C-alpha cells in the first residue's frame, strides 16, 4: 500500500504528465489564434499576456450547459438531486441525440449578441463528456457519433471567437474512483446504499480518477486547436478534499501545453488563476467553506479570493432561474433583454465580463426565447454600445409569470 507521501507524489506526477513533451499527440498550436489576432504584437513575445489583454476587452461570453441531463429537462444536477441510480442514469446515453446542436448557428448567435467567446460543458458532474476522450464509452462520440467540442472549436476558430471548455475536474458522480460522500456531501448522490459501480476504498484509489481526468484535459489541449481557457468546477469539490488535488501542478501543465490558455476555478483555489468566475455576484465564499470544511479550507479560500478579487474577472449567470441545464418547468421565466443588459452593466461595474448561460434543449437546439433575447441584446449593443457600468440596485429578478388569479407568482 502506498503511504501518504507516495500518493501525493504520484498525484503530482499525473499532473506533470500534462507538461511532458512526450505526451503530446499533436504539434503545439502554430501561429496566432484567430481570436487573438488583434493582439499579435503582444502574442509574439508573451502569449499569456496577449490572452489576458484580450479577455479584459472581451466583455461578454456565451455559456452552454448541455449533456445527458438535458433530456430530462430538470437541470444539470438532476442525477444528484433526484438520487438517480448510476445504472438508471446510464440509460440516458443511448437516447442522447444532439441532432440539432449546430455549432455554426451557435457561434453566429454569439457574434450577433455582441459576444467574444463561447464556453461549453465538455464534462459536467455526471462525468459524461462531449468530446472524444479516447478513454471508454462515456462520451458523445461513442454514444451519438458527435464530437460537440470539436464542432464548436472549429466554428470558433473560423469566426474569431475564443473557445473555452468547462471541465468538472472537482466532481464526478459516475467515475468509480472519485472520493466518497463521507468527505463531502456533493461528491456523490445520497444513495441509501453505495452502488456497486463506486470502487473507491482508500485515498490511493483517487489517483485512478485523476489519471483519467487529467488525460481528458490533455486531450482537449492537444486535439482541439487553440483553447481560450479551461474553466474548472465545482469549487466545493476541491475544498472537500484539498489534499487530493495538485492544483498548481495542473495549472502549470495547462500553461505549458498552451501558454495562451486562461484558467479559472470560480472564486479560486491557489490564487494563481487568471480570473475568478463567481456566480451572479462577486463575493468571497470563505465563510461558507469554513463552516462546511473547516478553518484550514477556509484559509485557503480566503487566500485565493484575496489574490483574485482585484483581477479582471467574470460573472457567470444564466438566462433561466436557478439551474444551468435546461429546465422545462421554467420555460416562461427566462430573462428578457433589458434584464440581461442590466446584468451586463452590473458585471462591468465590478470590473468583470459577463458569461451568460443558456441550457440547450434535449436535441441540442438553443431555446427560442433565449435566441430572441440574445439577438435583441446584440442589436442594442450595435446601436448604442455596451451599457455603462452600473451597480445592481436590487436582487436580480427573473421574469415573473401570472398565476390564474393574475397575481405575480414566482
Wavefront OBJ file of the C-alpha trace (Angstrom):
o trace
v 0.000 0.000 0.000
v 1.245 3.468 -0.837
v 1.932 5.801 2.034
v 0.565 9.321 2.043
v 3.737 10.928 0.710
v 3.976 8.450 -2.158
v 0.350 9.077 -3.059
v 0.846 12.850 -3.203
v 3.966 12.364 -5.304
v 2.039 10.161 -7.724
v -0.779 12.706 -7.995
v 1.778 15.391 -8.789
v 3.346 13.089 -11.346
v -0.046 12.666 -13.013
v -0.371 16.433 -13.236
v 3.172 16.690 -14.555
v 2.166 14.402 -17.408
v 0.384 17.430 -18.834
v 3.803 19.056 -19.122
v 5.859 16.172 -20.518
v 6.537 16.789 -24.233
v 6.366 13.054 -24.946
v 2.689 13.023 -24.020
v 1.718 15.297 -26.907
v -0.163 13.608 -29.730
v -0.187 16.676 -31.980
v 2.011 19.663 -32.627
v 1.564 22.759 -30.440
v -0.759 25.452 -31.714
v 1.016 27.241 -34.541
v 0.714 30.961 -35.213
v -1.577 33.428 -33.526
v -5.026 32.049 -32.624
v -7.730 33.834 -34.587
v -9.412 35.373 -31.559
v -6.067 36.945 -30.564
v -5.229 38.429 -33.963
v -5.652 41.993 -32.673
v -3.023 41.236 -30.031
v -0.457 39.647 -32.331
v 2.299 42.037 -31.268
v 1.951 41.061 -27.626
v 1.458 37.402 -28.534
v 4.805 37.295 -30.317
v 6.656 37.738 -27.041
v 4.104 36.720 -24.396
v 1.053 34.666 -25.457
v -0.305 34.644 -21.913
v -0.200 38.440 -21.651
v -1.944 38.696 -25.022
v -4.736 36.418 -23.806
v -5.207 38.426 -20.619
v -5.396 41.666 -22.611
v -7.960 40.107 -24.941
v -10.032 38.855 -22.007
v -10.122 42.336 -20.455
v -11.732 43.626 -23.635
v -13.951 40.623 -24.396
v -16.795 41.815 -22.138
v -19.431 39.206 -22.971
v -19.449 35.441 -23.481
v -21.921 32.628 -24.109
v -22.090 29.716 -21.669
v -23.836 26.426 -22.516
v -24.730 23.606 -20.133
v -25.625 20.621 -22.275
v -25.481 16.889 -21.665
v -27.453 13.758 -20.853
v -29.371 15.667 -18.181
v -30.865 17.944 -20.845
v -33.144 15.092 -21.920
v -34.899 15.115 -18.541
v -35.462 18.874 -18.542
v -34.898 19.233 -14.806
v -31.495 20.871 -14.624
v -27.902 19.676 -14.716
v -27.900 18.394 -11.097
v -30.856 16.050 -11.661
v -28.823 12.868 -11.075
v -27.685 14.212 -7.708
v -30.887 15.857 -6.523
v -33.184 13.010 -7.503
v -30.685 10.319 -6.485
v -30.973 8.601 -9.839
v -29.064 5.296 -9.640
v -25.938 5.126 -11.773
v -27.257 2.249 -13.869
v -30.519 4.121 -14.480
v -28.723 7.325 -15.432
v -26.554 5.370 -17.863
v -29.709 4.530 -19.838
v -29.783 8.165 -20.959
v -26.626 7.696 -23.032
v -28.161 5.669 -25.905
v -31.067 8.127 -26.171
v -28.829 11.215 -26.314
v -29.448 12.620 -29.795
v -27.888 16.079 -30.278
v -29.280 16.235 -33.806
v -29.919 19.983 -33.663
v -26.717 21.021 -31.932
v -25.467 23.400 -34.610
v -22.102 24.948 -33.802
v -22.323 27.175 -36.870
v -25.629 28.645 -35.668
v -24.446 28.904 -32.048
v -21.328 30.865 -32.941
v -23.279 33.123 -35.292
v -25.721 33.788 -32.448
v -22.870 34.622 -30.082
v -21.444 37.100 -32.573
v -24.870 38.603 -33.184
v -25.275 39.070 -29.411
v -22.007 41.017 -29.168
v -20.131 38.158 -27.514
v -16.448 37.387 -27.966
v -16.217 33.850 -26.611
v -18.167 30.645 -26.049
v -17.870 28.148 -23.189
v -19.287 24.602 -23.431
v -19.560 21.942 -20.724
v -17.022 19.456 -22.063
v -17.756 17.401 -18.935
v -20.232 18.132 -16.165
v -20.523 16.432 -12.767
v -22.226 13.352 -14.233
v -18.907 12.590 -15.927
v -20.369 12.367 -19.437
v -18.085 14.042 -21.976
v -18.984 15.892 -25.159
v -15.660 15.085 -26.836
v -13.585 12.124 -27.954
v -11.874 11.186 -24.696
v -10.022 8.166 -26.030
v -10.975 6.565 -22.704
v -14.063 4.383 -22.574
v -17.543 4.978 -23.954
v -18.997 7.563 -21.540
v -18.964 10.297 -24.176
v -20.996 11.698 -27.046
v -18.695 10.302 -29.726
v -19.245 6.726 -28.555
v -22.984 7.087 -27.993
v -24.132 9.586 -30.632
v -21.251 9.785 -33.083
v -20.847 13.514 -32.412
v -17.819 15.362 -31.051
v -19.576 18.547 -29.972
v -16.426 20.145 -28.577
v -14.625 19.655 -31.886
v -17.560 21.090 -33.816
v -17.671 24.157 -31.584
v -13.898 24.632 -31.603
v -13.838 24.556 -35.403
v -16.507 27.243 -35.720
v -14.928 29.425 -33.032
v -11.586 29.298 -34.813
v -13.220 30.098 -38.141
v -15.062 33.140 -36.735
v -12.506 34.608 -34.342
v -14.275 33.615 -31.130
v -12.455 32.340 -28.075
v -13.371 28.734 -27.278
v -13.472 27.825 -23.579
v -14.124 24.384 -22.180
v -15.877 23.934 -18.859
v -14.483 20.797 -17.213
v -15.789 19.246 -13.995
v -12.429 18.256 -12.549
v -13.560 18.527 -8.938
v -16.629 16.263 -9.026
v -17.626 13.149 -10.929
v -20.709 11.148 -9.916
v -20.015 8.409 -12.461
v -16.319 7.631 -12.149
v -15.662 4.600 -9.910
v -12.743 6.172 -8.094
v -13.822 9.693 -7.217
v -13.753 10.240 -3.463
v -16.913 9.326 -1.466
v -19.691 11.339 0.088
v -18.321 10.868 3.611
v -15.814 13.653 2.859
v -18.166 15.991 1.025
v -21.944 15.891 0.624
v -21.726 16.795 -3.065
v -19.162 14.147 -4.009
v -21.872 11.566 -4.675
v -25.686 11.453 -4.679
v -27.115 10.448 -1.300
v -27.960 6.859 -2.166
v -29.279 4.615 0.605
v -26.657 2.025 -0.297
v -23.438 2.573 -2.207
v -23.739 1.461 -5.837
v -21.547 -1.396 -6.997
v -20.119 0.995 -9.585
v -18.343 3.002 -6.875
v -14.974 1.361 -6.157
v -13.106 3.929 -4.037
v -11.803 2.293 -0.846
v -8.695 4.294 0.056
v -7.077 7.595 -0.865
v -4.653 5.891 -3.225
v -7.594 4.875 -5.413
v -8.225 8.520 -6.232
v -5.179 8.551 -8.468
v -7.105 6.390 -10.949
v -9.677 9.167 -11.248
v -7.026 11.837 -11.510
v -5.216 9.958 -14.272
v -8.417 9.835 -16.321
v -9.414 13.438 -15.625
v -6.019 14.876 -16.480
v -5.959 12.672 -19.548
v -9.182 14.387 -20.593
v -7.682 17.845 -20.074
v -4.600 16.836 -22.028
v -6.813 15.638 -24.882
v -8.691 18.950 -25.009
v -5.429 20.890 -25.073
v -3.853 18.607 -27.664
v -6.550 17.816 -30.185
v -8.925 20.785 -30.140
v -6.870 23.651 -31.515
v -6.246 26.877 -29.605
v -8.221 26.677 -26.360
v -9.001 30.111 -24.916
v -9.461 28.722 -21.425
v -10.123 25.771 -19.144
v -12.958 26.595 -16.742
v -12.708 24.293 -13.710
v -15.646 23.395 -11.464
v -17.195 22.725 -8.926
v -15.233 24.732 -6.394
v -16.629 22.918 -3.353
v -15.353 19.633 -4.756
v -11.836 20.838 -4.112
v -12.446 22.127 -0.617
v -13.925 18.798 0.490
v -10.509 17.155 -0.005
v -7.907 19.784 -0.907
v -5.117 17.301 -0.246
v -6.141 15.171 -3.241
v -5.779 17.794 -5.980
v -2.301 19.057 -7.013
v -3.822 22.194 -8.477
v -0.706 24.263 -9.077
v 0.914 21.396 -10.964
v -2.268 21.041 -13.005
v -2.241 24.755 -13.817
v 1.426 24.577 -14.773
v 0.670 21.696 -17.115
v -2.130 23.576 -18.849
v 0.054 26.644 -19.356
v 2.919 24.551 -20.655
v 0.634 22.930 -23.214
v -0.938 26.178 -24.433
v 0.629 29.315 -22.919
v -2.300 31.496 -24.023
v -4.884 29.225 -22.354
v -6.511 31.006 -19.406
v -7.522 29.188 -16.218
v -10.439 29.796 -13.898
v -11.904 27.939 -10.919
v -14.815 30.033 -9.610
v -13.570 32.212 -6.688
v -10.249 30.414 -6.799
v -8.106 27.683 -5.266
v -4.463 28.733 -5.441
v -4.902 32.417 -6.231
v -2.861 31.870 -9.399
v -5.936 31.534 -11.600
v -6.077 34.037 -14.450
v -9.512 35.209 -13.406
v -12.207 34.385 -10.887
v -15.678 33.470 -12.130
v -18.192 33.685 -9.290
v -21.857 33.000 -9.893
v -24.106 36.058 -10.236
v -22.199 38.290 -7.802
v -18.561 38.729 -6.882
v -18.029 37.703 -3.280
v -15.830 35.512 -1.135
v -17.001 32.050 -0.100
v -14.637 31.883 2.861
v -17.406 31.755 5.492
v -19.362 29.037 3.720
v -16.244 26.960 3.100
v -15.073 27.341 6.702
v -18.438 26.172 8.035
v -18.601 23.195 5.706
v -14.999 22.066 5.565
v -13.153 23.662 8.458
v -10.885 26.617 9.120
v -7.948 25.239 7.128
v -10.076 25.043 3.983
v -11.479 28.492 4.766
v -7.972 29.913 4.968
v -7.154 28.502 1.528
v -10.329 30.084 0.151
v -9.545 33.431 1.783
v -6.061 33.499 0.282
v -7.341 32.582 -3.176
v -10.038 35.263 -3.164
v -7.664 37.909 -1.828
v -5.329 37.117 -4.725
v -8.049 37.037 -7.378
v -10.603 39.679 -6.418
v -8.714 42.633 -7.921
v -8.140 40.938 -11.275
v -10.326 41.468 -14.306
v -12.816 38.733 -13.516
v -16.001 37.205 -14.857
v -19.530 36.911 -13.515
v -21.395 33.836 -14.705
v -25.170 33.975 -14.836
v -27.986 32.125 -16.558
v -30.958 33.061 -18.696
v -33.262 30.735 -16.765
v -33.676 30.821 -12.985
v -31.801 28.672 -10.502
v -30.370 25.989 -12.792
v -27.973 25.967 -15.738
v -29.059 22.929 -17.752
v -32.442 23.030 -19.481
v -35.442 23.089 -17.118
v -38.783 22.682 -18.858
v -40.803 23.973 -15.902
v -39.147 27.380 -16.222
v -39.860 27.950 -19.900
v -41.779 31.153 -19.149
v -39.307 32.584 -16.652
v -36.264 33.331 -18.795
v -34.531 36.697 -18.610
v -35.521 39.313 -21.143
v -33.159 41.647 -22.971
v -33.437 44.635 -20.573
v -32.543 42.379 -17.655
v -29.533 40.971 -19.496
v -28.342 44.493 -20.222
v -28.770 45.335 -16.540
v -26.622 42.384 -15.597
v -24.026 43.350 -18.167
v -23.848 46.795 -16.580
v -23.540 45.261 -13.118
v -20.725 42.963 -14.244
v -18.883 45.898 -15.802
v -19.325 47.807 -12.539
v -17.399 45.001 -10.799
v -14.621 45.069 -13.428
v -15.894 41.781 -14.834
v -17.028 40.203 -18.052
v -20.461 38.594 -18.137
v -20.680 34.924 -19.108
v -24.370 34.351 -19.823
v -25.640 30.781 -19.894
v -28.304 29.092 -21.954
v -29.393 25.491 -21.438
v -29.852 23.923 -24.876
v -32.955 21.806 -25.406
v -32.662 17.989 -25.410
v -31.934 17.925 -29.149
v -29.138 20.493 -28.767
v -31.019 23.449 -30.214
v -30.962 26.778 -28.401
v -34.149 27.753 -26.604
v -36.117 30.102 -28.922
v -36.753 32.568 -26.083
v -33.014 32.838 -25.476
v -32.325 33.279 -29.179
v -34.676 36.250 -29.288
v -33.251 37.749 -26.118
v -29.639 37.467 -27.238
v -30.407 38.920 -30.652
v -32.150 41.878 -29.042
v -29.218 42.454 -26.683
v -26.851 42.368 -29.637
v -28.944 44.860 -31.573
v -28.832 47.270 -28.625
v -25.055 46.846 -28.398
v -24.634 47.601 -32.101
v -26.942 50.625 -31.910
v -25.989 52.051 -28.518
v -22.814 50.278 -27.427
v -22.352 48.187 -24.326
v -24.214 49.504 -21.269
v -22.333 51.789 -18.903
v -21.160 50.210 -15.634
v -23.909 50.396 -13.005
v -24.425 48.531 -9.725
v -27.380 46.242 -9.237
v -29.947 48.249 -7.290
v -31.838 45.181 -6.157
v -31.644 41.404 -6.211
v -31.679 40.243 -9.859
v -35.180 39.177 -10.841
v -36.217 36.668 -13.466
v -39.372 37.292 -15.416
v -42.407 36.587 -13.282
v -45.403 34.691 -14.534
v -49.037 35.368 -13.774
v -50.978 32.793 -11.839
v -54.625 32.060 -12.591
v -55.755 34.929 -10.388
v -53.500 37.317 -12.262
v -51.165 37.919 -9.330
v -47.424 37.769 -9.806
v -46.092 34.315 -8.899
v -42.515 33.168 -8.612
l 1 2 3 4 5 6 7 8 9 10 11 12 13 14 15 16 17 18 19 20 21 22 23 24 25 26 27 28 29 30 31 32 33 34 35 36 37 38 39 40 41 42 43 44 45 46 47 48 49 50 51 52 53 54 55 56 57 58 59 60 61 62 63 64 65 66 67 68 69 70 71 72 73 74 75 76 77 78 79 80 81 82 83 84 85 86 87 88 89 90 91 92 93 94 95 96 97 98 99 100 101 102 103 104 105 106 107 108 109 110 111 112 113 114 115 116 117 118 119 120 121 122 123 124 125 126 127 128 129 130 131 132 133 134 135 136 137 138 139 140 141 142 143 144 145 146 147 148 149 150 151 152 153 154 155 156 157 158 159 160 161 162 163 164 165 166 167 168 169 170 171 172 173 174 175 176 177 178 179 180 181 182 183 184 185 186 187 188 189 190 191 192 193 194 195 196 197 198 199 200 201 202 203 204 205 206 207 208 209 210 211 212 213 214 215 216 217 218 219 220 221 222 223 224 225 226 227 228 229 230 231 232 233 234 235 236 237 238 239 240 241 242 243 244 245 246 247 248 249 250 251 252 253 254 255 256 257 258 259 260 261 262 263 264 265 266 267 268 269 270 271 272 273 274 275 276 277 278 279 280 281 282 283 284 285 286 287 288 289 290 291 292 293 294 295 296 297 298 299 300 301 302 303 304 305 306 307 308 309 310 311 312 313 314 315 316 317 318 319 320 321 322 323 324 325 326 327 328 329 330 331 332 333 334 335 336 337 338 339 340 341 342 343 344 345 346 347 348 349 350 351 352 353 354 355 356 357 358 359 360 361 362 363 364 365 366 367 368 369 370 371 372 373 374 375 376 377 378 379 380 381 382 383 384 385 386 387 388 389 390 391 392 393 394 395 396 397 398 399 400 401 402 403 404 405 406 407 408 409 410
